[in-house]
Amino acid sequence: PSLHAFSLQTSCSLLMERQTERAVIVSKNLCASLCVCVCCSQYLSTLSVYPDASLHRQQSLPHRPTIPMVARIADQNTSGTPAMTEREASRLDKFKQVLAGPNTDLEELRKLSWSGIPRHVRPITWKLLSGYLPANTERRESTLQRKRQEYFGFIEQYYDSRNDEHHQDTYRQIHIDIPRTNPLIPLFQQASVQEIFERILFIWAIRHPASGYVQGINDLVTPFFVVYVFEYIKEEVENFDVSSLQEAALRNIEADSFWCMSKLLDGIQDNYTFAQPGIQRKVKALEELVSRIDETVHIHMQQYEVEYLQFAFRWMNNLLMRELPLRCTIRLWDTYQAEPEGFSHFHLYVCAAFLVRWRKEILDQRDFQGLMILLQNLPTMHWGNEEVSVLLAEAYRLKFAFADAPNHYKR
């Protein structure tokens, strides 16, 4: 099927009826219910590809050249396959100098990381910026050993309870969701990888009863897992057979992914508590912000009765992971971890910049159905570092203009 095919979530009973080979008719009321039903927001589901939808998208979007179904995960500039440019080599040297000292200057590391982290040093940099590892180099190895042992202690203590009556619903939902995580990337379809994700998510859920497991959290494991796999391999990861890694390496990757995902979620947990109030507030703030920075786009969506919750709920719930290729998410998270409150506060400005980025395409749509199809299938498959960098620069501009005076974007 064409890469222009799109997916619609089935958990809130969104129905697609195929009328002809060149049209897709979506019920407006059912589509509106996709994200409005916040308390039933467990709507994310497997990627479903519909040939008819592909034909419709070919009509409504400019033609784009065909690329492989699974694009490279590694950032193009530091994958290790092509030779690094002089500038890239210089940046890598700067990272190595900062990381080499007995006490890493985290502020300097954040400044360097904002513009992207070279693949070679991304694992250690993410662990430092997330707060998982201490700045003092002498304490790092003992910290890693202690935290990894602690995680597998949780596994021994709690994982056997997954089939108990009290936890079986949580485990069942996790078990259903895992195969839907990046279904087009072979790495995540390997049984051993899915078992790792199940353990990570189950342990996190029972240790955070205020929220428990919510669909969408499963996506947040993947960037950490991929980055920490790169710590042990040089080749591309999307088709990598993890069974070729030593068991100790896999255990390290699993434990490190758990702790770093936990650090991330600690800062946005109100996104996943009952009724997900954090997401509702952020979607409302996004609407207010867009109304100030591009009133034409805002009025256009109002005219066709598109509610921000109908498309931006997923942007907040999944941190744009369903809207961007995984390689772009990893680059985006370089900056999020370098920014104060990057995953919570700065993400709002990234979403605003992302929406306005599609201004022309949005204004070209003249009905509710066309707008919803566009907003749920924005053409980012070909995006790379350059597009993400432009997006982040615009988000930073918006933050600089509005963050210190939030009333400026309120009417």
C-alpha positions in Angstrom: 0.0 0.0 0.0 1.0 3.6 -0.6 2.8 5.4 2.2 0.1 8.0 1.9 -2.3 5.5 3.6 -3.5 6.6 7.0 -4.6 5.0 10.2 -7.8 5.7 12.2 -8.1 4.6 15.8 -10.7 1.9 16.5 -10.9 2.1 20.3 -13.6 4.8 20.2 -15.5 3.0 17.4 -14.3 5.3 14.6 -15.8 3.7 11.5 -14.5 4.1 8.0 -16.8 3.1 5.1 -15.2 2.7 1.7 -17.6 4.0 -0.9 -15.5 3.9 -4.0 -11.9 3.4 -5.0 -11.3 7.1 -4.9 -13.3 8.4 -1.9 -13.4 7.8 1.8 -16.5 9.0 3.7 -16.1 9.4 7.4 -19.0 10.1 9.6 -18.6 13.5 11.1 -20.1 12.7 14.4 -18.2 9.5 14.8 -14.9 11.3 13.9 -15.6 14.0 16.4 -16.0 11.4 19.1 -12.4 10.2 18.5 -10.8 12.5 21.1 -13.7 14.2 22.8 -14.3 11.2 24.9 -11.4 11.9 27.1 -12.3 9.5 29.9 -12.3 6.8 27.3 -9.1 8.1 25.7 -7.6 4.7 25.3 -8.2 5.0 21.6 -4.8 4.3 20.1 -4.7 1.2 18.1 -2.7 -0.7 15.5 -1.8 1.0 12.3 -4.4 0.1 9.7 -3.7 0.7 6.1 -6.6 1.3 3.6 -5.9 1.4 -0.2 -9.0 3.6 -0.7 -7.6 6.1 1.8 -4.4 6.1 -0.1 -6.1 7.2 -3.3 -7.9 9.9 -1.4 -4.7 11.2 0.1 -3.0 11.2 -3.3 -5.7 13.6 -4.5 -5.5 15.9 -1.5 -1.8 16.1 -1.0 1.1 17.0 -3.3 2.9 14.1 -4.9 5.9 12.9 -2.9 8.5 10.4 -4.1 8.3 6.9 -2.9 10.7 5.8 -0.1 11.2 2.5 1.7 8.3 1.6 4.0 10.7 1.6 7.0 12.9 4.7 7.0 16.2 4.7 8.8 15.9 5.3 12.5 19.5 6.6 12.9 19.8 10.3 12.4 21.4 10.8 9.0 24.2 13.1 10.1 25.7 10.8 12.6 24.8 7.3 11.6 28.4 6.2 11.2 27.8 5.0 7.6 28.5 8.2 5.6 31.6 10.1 6.6 31.0 12.9 9.1 31.4 16.4 7.9 34.0 18.6 9.6 31.3 20.4 11.5 29.8 17.2 12.8 33.3 15.9 13.8 33.9 19.2 15.7 30.6 18.9 17.5 31.3 15.3 18.5 34.7 16.4 19.9 33.0 19.1 22.0 30.6 16.5 23.5 33.5 14.2 24.3 35.4 17.1 26.0 32.4 17.9 28.2 31.8 14.3 29.0 35.4 13.5 29.8 35.8 15.6 32.9 35.4 14.2 36.4 32.2 16.2 36.9 30.2 16.8 33.8 29.0 20.4 33.4 25.3 19.6 32.8 24.5 23.2 31.8 27.1 23.1 29.1 25.9 19.6 28.0 22.4 21.0 27.7 23.6 23.9 25.5 25.4 21.4 23.2 22.5 19.0 23.1 19.8 21.5 22.2 20.9 21.4 18.5 21.1 17.6 18.4 23.3 14.9 20.0 25.7 12.8 17.9 24.7 9.1 17.8 28.0 8.0 19.4 27.4 9.9 22.6 23.6 10.0 22.7 23.2 7.1 25.2 25.4 8.6 27.9 24.1 12.1 27.2 20.4 11.1 27.6 21.2 9.2 30.8 22.8 12.3 32.2 20.2 14.9 31.0 17.3 12.7 32.3 18.8 12.6 35.8 19.3 8.9 35.6 23.1 9.2 36.0 25.0 11.6 38.3 27.4 14.2 36.9 30.3 12.7 38.8 32.0 10.1 36.7 33.3 8.0 39.6 29.7 7.4 40.8 28.2 6.4 37.5 29.2 2.7 37.4 27.9 2.1 40.9 24.7 4.0 40.2 24.1 1.9 37.0 24.7 -1.4 38.9 22.4 -0.3 41.8 19.5 0.9 39.5 19.7 -2.1 37.3 19.6 -4.5 40.2 16.7 -2.5 41.7 14.7 -2.9 38.5 15.2 -6.6 38.2 14.3 -6.8 41.9 11.0 -5.3 40.9 10.7 -8.0 38.2 11.2 -10.8 40.7 8.9 -9.2 43.2 6.0 -8.2 41.0 6.0 -9.6 37.5 4.6 -13.0 38.5 1.5 -11.1 39.7 0.6 -10.1 36.2 -2.1 -12.8 35.9 -3.5 -12.1 39.4 -7.1 -10.8 39.3 -6.0 -7.4 40.6 -3.5 -6.9 37.7 -4.7 -9.0 34.9 -6.7 -6.3 33.1 -3.6 -4.0 33.1 -1.4 -6.8 31.8 -3.9 -7.8 29.2 -4.1 -4.3 27.8 -0.3 -4.0 27.7 -0.1 -7.4 26.0 -2.6 -6.1 23.3 -0.8 -2.8 22.8 2.7 -4.0 22.4 2.4 -5.5 18.9 0.9 -2.2 17.8 4.0 -0.2 18.8 5.7 0.8 15.6 4.2 -2.1 13.6 6.2 -1.2 10.5 9.6 -1.6 12.1 10.7 -5.2 12.3 12.8 -4.6 15.5 9.6 -4.1 17.6 7.9 -7.2 16.2 10.6 -9.5 17.7 9.2 -11.6 20.6 12.1 -10.9 22.9 11.7 -7.1 22.4 7.9 -7.3 23.0 8.6 -9.2 26.2 11.0 -6.5 27.4 8.4 -3.8 26.7 5.7 -5.8 28.6 7.9 -6.0 31.7 8.8 -2.4 31.5 5.3 -1.2 31.2 3.8 -3.6 33.7 6.3 -2.7 36.4 5.8 1.0 35.8 2.1 0.6 35.9 1.9 -1.2 39.3 4.5 1.2 40.8 2.3 4.2 39.7 -1.2 3.3 40.8 -2.5 6.9 40.5 -2.4 6.6 36.7 -1.7 2.9 36.0 -1.1 2.0 32.4 -2.7 4.2 29.8 -2.5 3.5 26.1 0.1 5.8 24.6 2.7 5.2 27.3 3.8 2.1 25.3 5.1 4.5 22.6 7.3 6.4 25.0 9.5 3.3 25.7 10.7 3.1 22.0 13.1 6.0 21.7 14.9 5.0 24.9 15.1 1.4 23.8 16.5 2.3 20.3 19.1 4.8 21.7 20.3 2.3 24.3 20.5 -0.5 21.7 22.9 1.8 19.8 25.2 1.6 22.7 26.0 -2.0 21.8 25.8 -2.0 17.9 27.2 -0.1 15.0 24.8 -1.1 12.3 21.2 0.1 11.6 18.8 -1.0 14.2 15.5 -1.3 12.5 16.2 -4.9 11.3 18.6 -5.8 14.0 18.1 -9.2 15.7 18.4 -8.5 19.4 18.9 -12.1 20.2 22.5 -11.7 18.9 23.2 -9.4 21.9 24.6 -10.9 25.0 22.0 -11.4 27.8 23.8 -8.9 30.0 23.5 -6.2 27.3 19.8 -6.8 26.9 19.2 -6.6 30.6 21.1 -3.3 30.7 19.1 -1.9 27.8 15.9 -2.9 29.5 16.7 -1.5 32.9 18.0 1.8 31.5 15.0 2.2 29.3 12.7 1.6 32.3 14.4 4.2 34.5 14.7 6.9 31.8 11.0 6.4 30.8 10.1 6.7 34.4 12.0 10.0 34.7 10.2 11.4 31.7 6.7 10.3 33.0 7.4 11.8 36.4 7.2 15.2 34.7 4.0 14.6 32.8 2.1 12.1 35.0 -1.0 14.3 35.1 -1.3 13.5 31.4 -2.3 10.0 32.4 -4.2 10.2 35.7 -8.0 9.9 35.7 -9.6 12.0 32.9 -6.1 13.1 31.9 -6.4 16.7 33.1 -2.8 17.5 32.0 -3.7 16.8 28.4 -6.9 18.8 28.6 -5.1 21.8 29.9 -2.4 21.6 27.3 -4.9 21.3 24.4 -6.7 24.3 25.7 -3.4 26.2 26.0 -2.6 25.1 22.4 -5.9 26.5 21.1 -5.3 29.8 22.9 -1.8 30.1 21.5 -2.7 29.3 17.9 -5.6 31.8 18.1 -2.9 34.5 18.7 -0.1 33.4 16.4 -2.3 32.5 13.4 -5.8 33.7 13.8 -6.6 32.8 10.2 -5.9 29.1 10.8 -7.8 29.2 14.1 -10.9 30.7 12.5 -10.7 28.3 9.6 -10.9 25.3 11.9 -13.7 26.9 13.9 -15.6 27.5 10.6 -15.6 23.8 9.9 -16.2 22.8 13.5 -12.9 21.1 14.1 -12.1 20.9 17.8 -8.5 21.0 18.9 -9.1 18.0 21.2 -10.0 15.9 18.1 -6.5 16.0 16.8 -4.2 17.5 19.4 -5.2 15.0 22.1 -2.9 12.4 20.4 -0.2 15.0 20.0 -0.1 15.5 23.8 -0.7 11.9 24.7 2.0 10.5 22.5 4.4 13.5 22.4 3.9 13.7 18.6 5.3 10.2 18.2 2.4 9.1 16.0 2.9 12.2 13.8 6.7 11.9 13.1 9.1 9.1 12.0 11.0 7.6 14.9 14.3 9.1 13.8 12.7 12.6 14.1 11.3 11.8 17.5 14.8 10.9 18.7 16.1 14.2 17.4 13.2 16.1 19.0 13.9 14.4 22.3 17.5 15.6 22.2 16.2 19.1 22.5 13.4 18.2 25.0 15.9 16.8 27.4 18.1 19.9 27.0 15.1 22.2 27.6 13.8 23.0 31.1 10.4 21.1 31.3 10.9 20.1 27.7 8.4 17.2 27.6 5.7 19.3 29.3 6.1 23.1 28.8 8.2 23.3 25.6 6.2 20.6 23.9 3.2 23.0 23.8 5.2 25.4 21.6 6.4 22.6 19.4 2.8 21.5 18.8 1.8 25.1 18.0 4.7 25.5 15.5 3.9 22.0 14.1 0.3 23.0 13.4 1.1 26.3 11.8 3.7 24.6 9.7 0.8 23.1 7.7 -1.0 26.4 7.3 -1.3 26.2 3.5 -2.5 22.6 3.6 -5.1 23.4 6.3 -6.5 26.4 4.5 -6.8 24.4 1.3 -9.2 22.0 3.0 -12.8 23.2 2.8 -14.7 20.7 4.9 -14.6 18.9 8.3 -13.7 15.6 6.7 -10.8 16.9 4.7 -9.3 18.7 7.7 -9.6 15.7 10.0 -8.0 13.4 7.4 -5.1 15.9 6.9 -4.5 16.5 10.6 -4.5 12.8 11.4 -2.1 12.0 8.5 0.3 14.9 8.2 2.9 14.1 5.5 6.1 13.8 7.6 7.4 10.5 6.4 10.3 12.2 4.6 11.2 14.4 7.4 14.7 14.4 8.8 17.0 16.5 11.0 16.6 19.7 8.9 12.8 19.8 9.2 12.9 19.0 12.9 15.5 21.8 13.5 13.3 24.3 11.7 10.4 23.2 13.8 12.3 23.5 17.0 13.7 27.0 16.1 10.1 28.2 15.5 9.0 26.7 18.8 11.8 28.4 20.6 10.8 31.7 19.0 7.2 31.2 20.2 8.4 30.3 23.7 10.6 33.4 23.9 7.6 35.5 22.8 5.0 34.0 25.1 6.4 31.9 27.9 7.2 34.7 30.3 3.9 36.4 29.6 1.3 33.6 29.2 -1.6 36.1 29.3 -0.4 37.4 25.9 -1.8 34.3 24.2 -5.1 34.5 26.1 -8.0 36.5 24.6 
